[in-house]
């Protein structure tokens, strides 16, 4: 994702997992997957051109729900 702020959002997700005592490899793996899944979910209502990182952030909860099912 070449969107402004996407790296910051990804870093925040990974750091949040690290703060919950996930191992670095698990935090990074889960963070990258969750970030990408939230972006895919965002594409249900946005185009690649119009999608913003705020759309991705708004869909992190939906991404969590999807991987828990």
DOLUMRO-339532 format. One record per residue (C-alpha): x, y, z. Coordinates in Angstrom, 2 decimals, always signed. Each point is the difference from the previous one (the first is absolute). Example, Ala and Ser with C-alpha at 12.3 -4.5 7.8 and 13.67 -1.06 7.14 Angstrom:
<nodes>
+---------+---------+---------+
!       x !       y !       z !
+---------+---------+---------+
!  +12.30 !   -4.50 !   +7.80 !
!   +1.37 !   +3.44 !   -0.66 !
+---------+---------+---------+
</nodes>
This chain:
<nodes>
+---------+---------+---------+
!       x !       y !       z !
+---------+---------+---------+
!   +0.00 !   +0.00 !   +0.00 !
!   +1.59 !   +3.19 !   -1.17 !
!   -2.20 !   +2.28 !   +2.06 !
!   +1.17 !   +2.76 !   +2.29 !
!   -0.04 !   -1.18 !   +3.60 !
!   -0.32 !   -3.70 !   -0.76 !
!   +3.44 !   -0.73 !   +1.45 !
!   -0.88 !   +1.94 !   +3.13 !
!   -3.23 !   -1.96 !   +0.39 !
!   +1.81 !   -3.30 !   -0.52 !
!   +2.64 !   +0.97 !   +2.56 !
!   -2.72 !   +0.87 !   +2.48 !
!   -1.70 !   -3.36 !   -0.46 !
!   +3.26 !   -1.89 !   +0.47 !
!   +0.98 !   +2.03 !   +3.07 !
!   -3.44 !   -0.63 !   +1.50 !
!   +0.55 !   -3.74 !   -0.35 !
!   +3.48 !   +0.31 !   +1.50 !
!   -1.51 !   +1.87 !   +2.96 !
!   -2.28 !   -3.00 !   +0.50 !
!   +3.09 !   -2.24 !   +0.30 !
!   -0.20 !   -1.58 !   -3.44 !
!   +3.41 !   -1.14 !   -1.23 !
!   +1.49 !   +2.35 !   -2.60 !
!   -0.50 !   -2.50 !   -2.85 !
!   -3.61 !   -0.64 !   +0.97 !
!   -0.71 !   +3.71 !   +0.47 !
!   +1.46 !   +0.81 !   -3.41 !
!   -1.73 !   -2.88 !   -1.78 !
!   -3.39 !   +0.66 !   +1.53 !
!   +0.39 !   +3.76 !   -0.44 !
!   +0.80 !   -0.25 !   -3.70 !
!   -2.83 !   -2.47 !   -0.61 !
!   -2.54 !   +2.08 !   +1.95 !
!   +1.09 !   +3.20 !   -1.74 !
!   -0.37 !   -1.59 !   -3.44 !
!   -3.33 !   -1.62 !   +0.84 !
!   -1.38 !   +3.32 !   +1.26 !
!   +1.09 !   +1.56 !   -3.29 !
!   -1.73 !   -2.76 !   -1.97 !
!   -3.17 !   +0.57 !   +2.01 !
!   +0.26 !   +3.74 !   -0.71 !
!   +0.02 !   -0.74 !   -3.71 !
!   -3.58 !   -1.26 !   +0.30 !
!   -1.10 !   +3.63 !   +0.24 !
!   +2.97 !   +1.88 !   -1.47 !
!   +2.14 !   -0.12 !   -3.11 !
!   +3.78 !   -0.30 !   +0.11 !
!   +0.25 !   +3.64 !   -0.98 !
!   -2.44 !   +1.36 !   +2.58 !
!   +0.90 !   -2.20 !   +2.97 !
!   +1.69 !   +1.81 !   +2.88 !
!   +1.86 !   -1.46 !   +2.95 !
!   -2.86 !   +1.17 !   +2.23 !
!   -2.27 !   -2.39 !   -1.92 !
!   +2.40 !   -2.83 !   +0.80 !
!   +0.19 !   +0.97 !   +3.68 !
!   -3.80 !   +0.06 !   +0.20 !
!   -0.09 !   -3.60 !   -1.24 !
!   +2.52 !   -1.52 !   +2.41 !
!   -2.85 !   -1.17 !   +2.24 !
!   -1.70 !   -1.68 !   -2.94 !
!   +3.29 !   -1.68 !   -0.90 !
!   +0.32 !   -1.33 !   +3.57 !
!   -3.53 !   -1.37 !   -0.17 !
!   +0.71 !   -1.69 !   -3.32 !
!   +3.09 !   -1.82 !   +1.23 !
!   -1.79 !   -1.13 !   +3.16 !
!   -2.72 !   -1.74 !   -1.99 !
+---------+---------+---------+
</nodes>
